[in-house]
């Protein structure tokens, strides 16, 4: 027999939209940092015909910079999310904790889609 008094699990509820009105997810890397990496990549692409090895080195540097910035952004996002629930009172309402679970789910799914 189904227990109707049980709390709904996260999968029982449709995901909520973020409070802000944009439908796009928040950028992990700030636009100015992203643009700087993309500029390096454009330089590499545009210089390939004249200096292929140097272009590849520049492209590799752009890649390494993108990975480093993304890793930093993800570490900071994790720290903020962890701090949002870790030190809460053990009696914290499940709905408040569910918000943190939803954020972990969304960022993990987003990472696996890319």
C-alpha positions in Angstrom: 0.0 0.0 0.0 1.2 3.5 -0.9 2.1 5.8 2.1 0.4 9.1 1.2 2.1 10.8 4.2 5.6 10.4 2.8 7.4 13.5 1.7 7.8 14.0 -2.0 11.2 13.1 -3.4 13.0 15.5 -5.6 12.1 13.4 -8.7 8.4 13.7 -7.8 8.4 17.4 -8.5 9.0 19.2 -11.7 12.2 21.3 -11.6 11.6 24.9 -10.7 12.8 27.7 -12.8 15.4 30.0 -11.3 14.1 33.1 -9.6 15.6 35.4 -12.3 13.7 35.7 -15.6 16.5 34.6 -17.9 16.0 31.1 -19.4 19.8 30.7 -20.0 21.8 29.2 -17.2 24.3 31.5 -15.4 27.7 31.6 -17.1 30.3 29.7 -15.2 33.1 31.9 -16.5 32.6 35.7 -16.5 32.1 37.2 -20.0 35.4 39.2 -20.0 37.4 36.1 -19.1 35.6 34.0 -21.7 36.2 36.7 -24.3 39.9 36.8 -23.5 40.3 33.0 -24.0 38.3 33.1 -27.2 40.5 36.0 -28.5 43.6 33.8 -27.9 41.9 31.0 -29.8 41.1 33.4 -32.7 44.7 34.5 -32.8 45.8 30.9 -33.1 43.3 30.1 -35.9 44.2 33.2 -37.8 48.0 32.7 -37.6 48.0 29.0 -38.4 48.7 29.4 -42.2 51.8 31.5 -41.4 53.1 29.8 -38.2 51.4 26.5 -37.6 53.4 25.3 -34.6 53.1 28.7 -32.8 49.4 28.7 -33.6 49.0 25.2 -32.1 50.9 26.4 -29.0 48.6 29.4 -28.7 45.5 27.2 -29.1 46.9 24.8 -26.5 47.4 27.8 -24.2 43.9 29.0 -24.8 42.6 25.5 -24.0 44.6 25.3 -20.8 43.4 28.7 -19.7 39.8 27.8 -20.4 40.1 24.6 -18.4 41.8 26.5 -15.5 39.1 29.2 -15.4 36.3 26.6 -15.6 37.9 24.6 -12.8 38.2 27.7 -10.6 34.6 28.7 -11.3 33.3 25.2 -10.5 35.3 25.1 -7.3 33.8 28.4 -6.2 30.3 27.3 -7.2 30.8 24.2 -5.1 32.1 26.1 -2.1 29.1 28.5 -2.2 26.6 25.7 -2.6 28.2 23.6 0.1 28.2 26.6 2.5 24.5 27.1 1.8 23.5 23.9 3.5 26.4 22.4 5.4 26.1 24.6 8.6 22.3 24.5 8.7 20.4 23.4 11.8 19.7 19.7 11.6 16.0 20.6 11.8 16.2 22.6 8.6 13.1 22.1 6.5 13.5 19.5 3.8 12.4 22.1 1.2 15.4 24.3 2.0 17.7 21.3 1.6 15.9 20.3 -1.6 17.0 23.6 -3.1 20.6 22.7 -2.6 20.0 19.2 -4.0 18.3 20.7 -7.1 21.3 23.0 -7.6 23.8 20.0 -7.4 21.6 18.1 -9.9 21.4 21.0 -12.3 25.1 21.8 -12.4 26.1 18.1 -12.6 23.6 17.5 -15.5 24.9 20.6 -17.2 28.5 19.5 -16.9 27.6 16.1 -18.4 25.8 17.6 -21.3 28.8 19.6 -22.5 
